[in-house]
Amino acid sequence: MTRPLLALVLLLAACGPYDVVVGEIGQLPDGGRPPPPGKPCDDSSQCLPREFCRKESCFDPHGRCAPRVEPDPCP
Protein backbone atom coordinates (compact mmCIF):
# COMPACT_ATOMS: atom_id res chain seq x y z
CA MET A 1 0.00 0.00 0.00
CA THR A 2 2.89 2.35 0.57
CA ARG A 3 4.25 1.91 -2.95
CA PRO A 4 1.13 3.25 -4.71
CA LEU A 5 0.97 6.12 -2.22
CA LEU A 6 4.64 6.94 -2.81
CA ALA A 7 4.09 6.84 -6.58
CA LEU A 8 1.10 9.19 -6.24
CA VAL A 9 3.11 11.65 -4.12
CA LEU A 10 5.98 11.62 -6.62
CA LEU A 11 3.57 12.10 -9.53
CA LEU A 12 1.88 15.06 -7.84
CA ALA A 13 5.24 16.59 -6.91
CA ALA A 14 6.30 16.49 -10.57
CA CYS A 15 3.25 18.56 -11.56
CA GLY A 16 4.30 21.93 -10.18
CA PRO A 17 2.46 25.21 -10.56
CA TYR A 18 2.10 26.63 -14.06
CA ASP A 19 3.66 29.92 -15.09
CA VAL A 20 1.04 32.44 -16.11
CA VAL A 21 1.90 35.40 -18.32
CA VAL A 22 -0.46 38.34 -17.95
CA GLY A 23 -0.42 41.04 -20.61
CA GLU A 24 -2.41 44.15 -21.31
CA ILE A 25 -3.75 44.44 -24.84
CA GLY A 26 -3.76 47.96 -26.26
CA GLN A 27 -6.71 49.45 -28.07
CA LEU A 28 -4.99 49.46 -31.46
CA PRO A 29 -4.94 46.36 -33.70
CA ASP A 30 -1.15 46.14 -33.53
CA GLY A 31 -1.24 46.01 -29.72
CA GLY A 32 0.10 49.55 -29.28
CA ARG A 33 -1.48 52.35 -27.35
CA PRO A 34 -3.29 55.25 -28.99
CA PRO A 35 -1.40 58.55 -28.91
CA PRO A 36 -2.30 61.01 -26.18
CA PRO A 37 -4.98 63.56 -27.08
CA GLY A 38 -3.95 66.79 -28.76
CA LYS A 39 -1.94 67.53 -31.85
CA PRO A 40 1.87 67.32 -31.70
CA CYS A 41 3.67 70.64 -31.21
CA ASP A 42 7.08 72.19 -30.65
CA ASP A 43 5.82 75.38 -28.98
CA SER A 44 2.52 77.04 -28.08
CA SER A 45 2.39 79.05 -31.33
CA GLN A 46 1.47 75.83 -33.16
CA CYS A 47 -1.65 75.33 -31.01
CA LEU A 48 -5.05 77.01 -31.06
CA PRO A 49 -5.36 80.31 -29.14
CA ARG A 50 -7.10 78.54 -26.23
CA GLU A 51 -4.35 75.88 -26.00
CA PHE A 52 -0.68 75.62 -25.08
CA CYS A 53 2.03 73.09 -25.90
CA ARG A 54 2.12 70.75 -22.88
CA LYS A 55 5.46 68.98 -22.43
CA GLU A 56 6.65 66.48 -19.83
CA SER A 57 9.35 69.00 -18.87
CA CYS A 58 10.26 72.47 -20.11
CA PHE A 59 13.37 71.00 -21.77
CA ASP A 60 11.49 68.49 -23.96
CA PRO A 61 11.63 69.42 -27.65
CA HIS A 62 8.08 68.20 -28.42
CA GLY A 63 4.73 68.09 -26.67
CA ARG A 64 0.98 67.96 -27.33
CA CYS A 65 -1.53 70.80 -27.53
CA ALA A 66 -3.70 70.89 -24.42
CA PRO A 67 -6.47 73.24 -23.25
CA ARG A 68 -5.16 76.33 -21.48
CA VAL A 69 -6.52 76.14 -17.94
CA GLU A 70 -3.71 78.06 -16.30
CA PRO A 71 -0.68 79.99 -17.62
CA ASP A 72 1.92 78.09 -19.66
CA PRO A 73 4.50 76.82 -17.12
CA CYS A 74 7.23 76.90 -19.83
CA PRO A 75 7.31 80.38 -21.43
A tleap script that builds the chain and sets N, CA, C and O, in Angstrom:
source leaprc.protein.ff14SB
mol = sequence {
  NMET THR ARG PRO LEU LEU ALA LEU VAL LEU
  LEU LEU ALA ALA CYS GLY PRO TYR ASP VAL
  VAL VAL GLY GLU ILE GLY GLN LEU PRO ASP
  GLY GLY ARG PRO PRO PRO PRO GLY LYS PRO
  CYS ASP ASP SER SER GLN CYS LEU PRO ARG
  GLU PHE CYS ARG LYS GLU SER CYS PHE ASP
  PRO HIE GLY ARG CYS ALA PRO ARG VAL GLU
  PRO ASP PRO CYS CPRO
}
set mol.1.N position { 0.826 -1.192 0.000 }
set mol.1.CA position { 0.000 0.000 0.000 }
set mol.1.C position { 0.863 1.247 0.000 }
set mol.1.O position { 0.438 2.291 -0.494 }
set mol.2.N position { 2.058 1.158 0.540 }
set mol.2.CA position { 2.892 2.346 0.574 }
set mol.2.C position { 3.497 2.661 -0.794 }
set mol.2.O position { 3.783 3.822 -1.089 }
set mol.3.N position { 3.692 1.648 -1.625 }
set mol.3.CA position { 4.252 1.907 -2.952 }
set mol.3.C position { 3.309 2.741 -3.805 }
set mol.3.O position { 3.762 3.723 -4.392 }
set mol.4.N position { 2.024 2.411 -3.910 }
set mol.4.CA position { 1.133 3.251 -4.714 }
set mol.4.C position { 1.019 4.675 -4.146 }
set mol.4.O position { 0.904 5.639 -4.902 }
set mol.5.N position { 1.050 4.798 -2.833 }
set mol.5.CA position { 0.972 6.121 -2.218 }
set mol.5.C position { 2.223 6.934 -2.537 }
set mol.5.O position { 2.144 8.126 -2.833 }
set mol.6.N position { 3.381 6.272 -2.472 }
set mol.6.CA position { 4.637 6.935 -2.810 }
set mol.6.C position { 4.644 7.355 -4.278 }
set mol.6.O position { 5.106 8.449 -4.602 }
set mol.7.N position { 4.146 6.513 -5.156 }
set mol.7.CA position { 4.087 6.835 -6.578 }
set mol.7.C position { 3.160 8.025 -6.819 }
set mol.7.O position { 3.460 8.886 -7.646 }
set mol.8.N position { 2.042 8.079 -6.106 }
set mol.8.CA position { 1.104 9.192 -6.242 }
set mol.8.C position { 1.733 10.502 -5.770 }
set mol.8.O position { 1.566 11.539 -6.411 }
set mol.9.N position { 2.451 10.455 -4.655 }
set mol.9.CA position { 3.113 11.653 -4.122 }
set mol.9.C position { 4.168 12.145 -5.104 }
set mol.9.O position { 4.268 13.346 -5.356 }
set mol.10.N position { 4.954 11.229 -5.658 }
set mol.10.CA position { 5.975 11.617 -6.625 }
set mol.10.C position { 5.345 12.190 -7.898 }
set mol.10.O position { 5.859 13.153 -8.467 }
set mol.11.N position { 4.258 11.611 -8.334 }
set mol.11.CA position { 3.572 12.103 -9.526 }
set mol.11.C position { 3.026 13.508 -9.303 }
set mol.11.O position { 3.145 14.375 -10.169 }
set mol.12.N position { 2.428 13.724 -8.139 }
set mol.12.CA position { 1.882 15.055 -7.837 }
set mol.12.C position { 2.987 16.093 -7.641 }
set mol.12.O position { 2.804 17.263 -7.975 }
set mol.13.N position { 4.125 15.672 -7.105 }
set mol.13.CA position { 5.240 16.593 -6.906 }
set mol.13.C position { 5.832 17.025 -8.246 }
set mol.13.O position { 6.352 18.134 -8.368 }
set mol.14.N position { 5.754 16.151 -9.253 }
set mol.14.CA position { 6.296 16.489 -10.569 }
set mol.14.C position { 5.428 17.515 -11.286 }
set mol.14.O position { 5.917 18.229 -12.161 }
set mol.15.N position { 4.165 17.601 -10.936 }
set mol.15.CA position { 3.250 18.565 -11.564 }
set mol.15.C position { 3.227 19.840 -10.725 }
set mol.15.O position { 2.333 20.036 -9.902 }
set mol.16.N position { 4.204 20.689 -10.938 }
set mol.16.CA position { 4.298 21.929 -10.176 }
set mol.16.C position { 3.327 22.975 -10.700 }
set mol.16.O position { 2.566 22.713 -11.632 }
set mol.17.N position { 3.353 24.131 -10.115 }
set mol.17.CA position { 2.456 25.207 -10.564 }
set mol.17.C position { 2.841 25.677 -11.971 }
set mol.17.O position { 4.006 25.605 -12.361 }
set mol.18.N position { 1.879 26.142 -12.701 }
set mol.18.CA position { 2.100 26.630 -14.055 }
set mol.18.C position { 2.473 28.105 -14.028 }
set mol.18.O position { 1.971 28.864 -13.199 }
set mol.19.N position { 3.353 28.506 -14.937 }
set mol.19.CA position { 3.663 29.920 -15.094 }
set mol.19.C position { 2.539 30.572 -15.886 }
set mol.19.O position { 2.093 30.037 -16.901 }
set mol.20.N position { 2.093 31.705 -15.426 }
set mol.20.CA position { 1.036 32.443 -16.109 }
set mol.20.C position { 1.601 33.784 -16.532 }
set mol.20.O position { 2.174 34.506 -15.716 }
set mol.21.N position { 1.442 34.121 -17.802 }
set mol.21.CA position { 1.897 35.402 -18.320 }
set mol.21.C position { 0.667 36.274 -18.517 }
set mol.21.O position { -0.256 35.913 -19.247 }
set mol.22.N position { 0.667 37.425 -17.859 }
set mol.22.CA position { -0.462 38.341 -17.955 }
set mol.22.C position { -0.007 39.538 -18.777 }
set mol.22.O position { 1.036 40.126 -18.488 }
set mol.23.N position { -0.757 39.897 -19.771 }
set mol.23.CA position { -0.421 41.037 -20.612 }
set mol.23.C position { -1.625 41.944 -20.771 }
set mol.23.O position { -2.772 41.520 -20.623 }
set mol.24.N position { -1.342 43.190 -21.074 }
set mol.24.CA position { -2.408 44.154 -21.310 }
set mol.24.C position { -2.455 44.425 -22.802 }
set mol.24.O position { -1.446 44.799 -23.400 }
set mol.25.N position { -3.604 44.241 -23.399 }
set mol.25.CA position { -3.750 44.439 -24.835 }
set mol.25.C position { -4.170 45.882 -25.073 }
set mol.25.O position { -5.138 46.360 -24.482 }
set mol.26.N position { -3.438 46.573 -25.941 }
set mol.26.CA position { -3.759 47.957 -26.263 }
set mol.26.C position { -5.040 48.047 -27.068 }
set mol.26.O position { -5.622 47.028 -27.440 }
set mol.27.N position { -5.470 49.252 -27.333 }
set mol.27.CA position { -6.707 49.452 -28.067 }
set mol.27.C position { -6.502 49.413 -29.575 }
set mol.27.O position { -7.474 49.318 -30.324 }
set mol.28.N position { -5.249 49.486 -30.035 }
set mol.28.CA position { -4.987 49.456 -31.460 }
set mol.28.C position { -4.797 48.018 -31.928 }
set mol.28.O position { -4.399 47.163 -31.137 }
set mol.29.N position { -5.076 47.736 -33.204 }
set mol.29.CA position { -4.945 46.365 -33.703 }
set mol.29.C position { -3.532 45.800 -33.573 }
set mol.29.O position { -3.368 44.589 -33.431 }
set mol.30.N position { -2.509 46.656 -33.620 }
set mol.30.CA position { -1.146 46.142 -33.528 }
set mol.30.C position { -0.691 45.968 -32.086 }
set mol.30.O position { 0.468 45.629 -31.848 }
set mol.31.N position { -1.571 46.192 -31.126 }
set mol.31.CA position { -1.236 46.014 -29.720 }
set mol.31.C position { -0.653 47.251 -29.072 }
set mol.31.O position { -0.390 47.249 -27.869 }
set mol.32.N position { -0.444 48.310 -29.843 }
set mol.32.CA position { 0.096 49.549 -29.285 }
set mol.32.C position { -0.969 50.376 -28.594 }
set mol.32.O position { -2.148 50.023 -28.587 }
set mol.33.N position { -0.543 51.461 -28.024 }
set mol.33.CA position { -1.483 52.354 -27.354 }
set mol.33.C position { -1.780 53.536 -28.265 }
set mol.33.O position { -0.914 53.956 -29.032 }
set mol.34.N position { -2.979 54.070 -28.190 }
set mol.34.CA position { -3.288 55.254 -28.988 }
set mol.34.C position { -2.480 56.449 -28.478 }
set mol.34.O position { -2.158 56.520 -27.292 }
set mol.35.N position { -2.155 57.381 -29.365 }
set mol.35.CA position { -1.395 58.545 -28.912 }
set mol.35.C position { -2.213 59.379 -27.940 }
set mol.35.O position { -3.442 59.328 -27.967 }
set mol.36.N position { -1.552 60.145 -27.083 }
set mol.36.CA position { -2.299 61.009 -26.177 }
set mol.36.C position { -3.107 62.033 -26.957 }
set mol.36.O position { -2.775 62.323 -28.107 }
set mol.37.N position { -4.153 62.587 -26.366 }
set mol.37.CA position { -4.975 63.559 -27.082 }
set mol.37.C position { -4.190 64.840 -27.371 }
set mol.37.O position { -3.237 65.170 -26.665 }
set mol.38.N position { -4.593 65.536 -28.392 }
set mol.38.CA position { -3.950 66.786 -28.764 }
set mol.38.C position { -2.988 66.587 -29.916 }
set mol.38.O position { -2.403 65.517 -30.086 }
set mol.39.N position { -2.838 67.634 -30.700 }
set mol.39.CA position { -1.941 67.528 -31.848 }
set mol.39.C position { -0.506 67.767 -31.410 }
set mol.39.O position { -0.272 68.541 -30.481 }
set mol.40.N position { 0.471 67.118 -32.059 }
set mol.40.CA position { 1.867 67.316 -31.695 }
set mol.40.C position { 2.293 68.767 -31.929 }
set mol.40.O position { 1.802 69.422 -32.848 }
set mol.41.N position { 3.209 69.263 -31.091 }
set mol.41.CA position { 3.668 70.645 -31.213 }
set mol.41.C position { 5.095 70.772 -30.698 }
set mol.41.O position { 5.586 69.938 -29.938 }
set mol.42.N position { 5.745 71.851 -31.142 }
set mol.42.CA position { 7.082 72.192 -30.652 }
set mol.42.C position { 7.014 73.362 -29.675 }
set mol.42.O position { 7.811 73.451 -28.741 }
set mol.43.N position { 6.049 74.262 -29.904 }
set mol.43.CA position { 5.817 75.378 -28.982 }
set mol.43.C position { 4.362 75.797 -29.066 }
set mol.43.O position { 3.633 75.317 -29.934 }
set mol.44.N position { 3.931 76.676 -28.191 }
set mol.44.CA position { 2.517 77.039 -28.081 }
set mol.44.C position { 1.985 77.775 -29.303 }
set mol.44.O position { 0.771 77.835 -29.496 }
set mol.45.N position { 2.860 78.339 -30.135 }
set mol.45.CA position { 2.394 79.054 -31.327 }
set mol.45.C position { 1.767 78.104 -32.349 }
set mol.45.O position { 1.043 78.553 -33.237 }
set mol.46.N position { 2.031 76.812 -32.240 }
set mol.46.CA position { 1.471 75.831 -33.162 }
set mol.46.C position { 0.107 75.322 -32.708 }
set mol.46.O position { -0.514 74.518 -33.404 }
set mol.47.N position { -0.365 75.776 -31.555 }
set mol.47.CA position { -1.655 75.329 -31.012 }
set mol.47.C position { -2.715 76.403 -31.229 }
set mol.47.O position { -2.403 77.534 -31.602 }
set mol.48.N position { -3.949 76.040 -30.993 }
set mol.48.CA position { -5.050 77.008 -31.062 }
set mol.48.C position { -4.868 78.080 -29.990 }
set mol.48.O position { -4.133 77.861 -29.027 }
set mol.49.N position { -5.520 79.235 -30.135 }
set mol.49.CA position { -5.358 80.307 -29.142 }
set mol.49.C position { -5.747 79.897 -27.712 }
set mol.49.O position { -5.200 80.435 -26.750 }
set mol.50.N position { -6.665 78.970 -27.569 }
set mol.50.CA position { -7.103 78.541 -26.234 }
set mol.50.C position { -6.271 77.380 -25.707 }
set mol.50.O position { -6.620 76.799 -24.679 }
set mol.51.N position { -5.177 77.025 -26.385 }
set mol.51.CA position { -4.348 75.882 -26.001 }
set mol.51.C position { -2.899 76.308 -25.812 }
set mol.51.O position { -2.497 77.396 -26.223 }
set mol.52.N position { -2.122 75.431 -25.183 }
set mol.52.CA position { -0.684 75.615 -25.080 }
set mol.52.C position { -0.011 74.278 -25.360 }
set mol.52.O position { -0.669 73.237 -25.356 }
set mol.53.N position { 1.290 74.302 -25.602 }
set mol.53.CA position { 2.034 73.086 -25.904 }
set mol.53.C position { 2.501 72.456 -24.591 }
set mol.53.O position { 3.489 72.896 -24.003 }
set mol.54.N position { 1.784 71.422 -24.136 }
set mol.54.CA position { 2.119 70.754 -22.878 }
set mol.54.C position { 3.247 69.758 -23.124 }
set mol.54.O position { 3.156 68.908 -24.010 }
set mol.55.N position { 4.309 69.872 -22.331 }
set mol.55.CA position { 5.459 68.979 -22.429 }
set mol.55.C position { 5.682 68.317 -21.080 }
set mol.55.O position { 5.262 68.843 -20.049 }
set mol.56.N position { 6.339 67.168 -21.082 }
set mol.56.CA position { 6.648 66.481 -19.826 }
set mol.56.C position { 7.562 67.331 -18.959 }
set mol.56.O position { 7.418 67.350 -17.737 }
set mol.57.N position { 8.507 68.038 -19.584 }
set mol.57.CA position { 9.349 68.996 -18.868 }
set mol.57.C position { 9.602 70.160 -19.816 }
set mol.57.O position { 9.417 70.027 -21.026 }
set mol.58.N position { 10.017 71.284 -19.285 }
set mol.58.CA position { 10.259 72.465 -20.110 }
set mol.58.C position { 11.401 72.255 -21.099 }
set mol.58.O position { 11.531 73.024 -22.051 }
set mol.59.N position { 12.224 71.241 -20.899 }
set mol.59.CA position { 13.374 70.995 -21.767 }
set mol.59.C position { 13.062 70.002 -22.889 }
set mol.59.O position { 13.906 69.774 -23.756 }
set mol.60.N position { 11.862 69.408 -22.887 }
set mol.60.CA position { 11.494 68.486 -23.961 }
set mol.60.C position { 11.309 69.258 -25.259 }
set mol.60.O position { 10.749 70.355 -25.248 }
set mol.61.N position { 11.775 68.701 -26.390 }
set mol.61.CA position { 11.628 69.422 -27.654 }
set mol.61.C position { 10.199 69.382 -28.206 }
set mol.61.O position { 9.806 70.282 -28.947 }
set mol.62.N position { 9.425 68.365 -27.861 }
set mol.62.CA position { 8.077 68.200 -28.417 }
set mol.62.C position { 7.060 67.989 -27.297 }
set mol.62.O position { 7.396 67.555 -26.195 }
set mol.63.N position { 5.821 68.306 -27.613 }
set mol.63.CA position { 4.728 68.093 -26.665 }
set mol.63.C position { 3.433 67.888 -27.423 }
set mol.63.O position { 3.443 67.554 -28.607 }
set mol.64.N position { 2.317 68.089 -26.736 }
set mol.64.CA position { 0.982 67.964 -27.333 }
set mol.64.C position { 0.149 69.156 -26.910 }
set mol.64.O position { 0.231 69.612 -25.770 }
set mol.65.N position { -0.662 69.663 -27.845 }
set mol.65.CA position { -1.534 70.797 -27.532 }
set mol.65.C position { -2.574 70.368 -26.506 }
set mol.65.O position { -3.199 69.315 -26.639 }
set mol.66.N position { -2.747 71.187 -25.495 }
set mol.66.CA position { -3.700 70.892 -24.416 }
set mol.66.C position { -4.467 72.178 -24.094 }
set mol.66.O position { -3.956 73.277 -24.311 }
set mol.67.N position { -5.687 72.042 -23.580 }
set mol.67.CA position { -6.475 73.235 -23.247 }
set mol.67.C position { -5.740 74.094 -22.207 }
set mol.67.O position { -5.132 73.581 -21.267 }
set mol.68.N position { -5.817 75.402 -22.404 }
set mol.68.CA position { -5.160 76.334 -21.484 }
set mol.68.C position { -6.088 76.568 -20.291 }
set mol.68.O position { -7.098 77.263 -20.405 }
set mol.69.N position { -5.736 75.986 -19.160 }
set mol.69.CA position { -6.521 76.138 -17.938 }
set mol.69.C position { -5.818 77.143 -17.018 }
set mol.69.O position { -6.458 77.884 -16.272 }
set mol.70.N position { -4.518 77.143 -17.094 }
set mol.70.CA position { -3.707 78.059 -16.296 }
set mol.70.C position { -2.548 78.536 -17.181 }
set mol.70.O position { -2.380 77.995 -18.275 }
set mol.71.N position { -1.760 79.497 -16.773 }
set mol.71.CA position { -0.682 79.990 -17.623 }
set mol.71.C position { 0.305 78.884 -18.000 }
set mol.71.O position { 0.490 77.915 -17.263 }
set mol.72.N position { 0.926 79.052 -19.155 }
set mol.72.CA position { 1.915 78.094 -19.656 }
set mol.72.C position { 3.094 78.058 -18.679 }
set mol.72.O position { 3.726 79.090 -18.451 }
set mol.73.N position { 3.406 76.883 -18.092 }
set mol.73.CA position { 4.504 76.815 -17.125 }
set mol.73.C position { 5.877 76.970 -17.791 }
set mol.73.O position { 6.857 77.264 -17.107 }
set mol.74.N position { 5.961 76.778 -19.106 }
set mol.74.CA position { 7.228 76.904 -19.832 }
set mol.74.C position { 7.107 78.033 -20.851 }
set mol.74.O position { 6.679 77.792 -21.980 }
set mol.75.N position { 7.473 79.253 -20.482 }
set mol.75.CA position { 7.310 80.376 -21.427 }
set mol.75.C position { 8.221 80.244 -22.627 }
set mol.75.O position { 8.207 81.102 -23.510 }
savepdb mol mol.pdb
quit
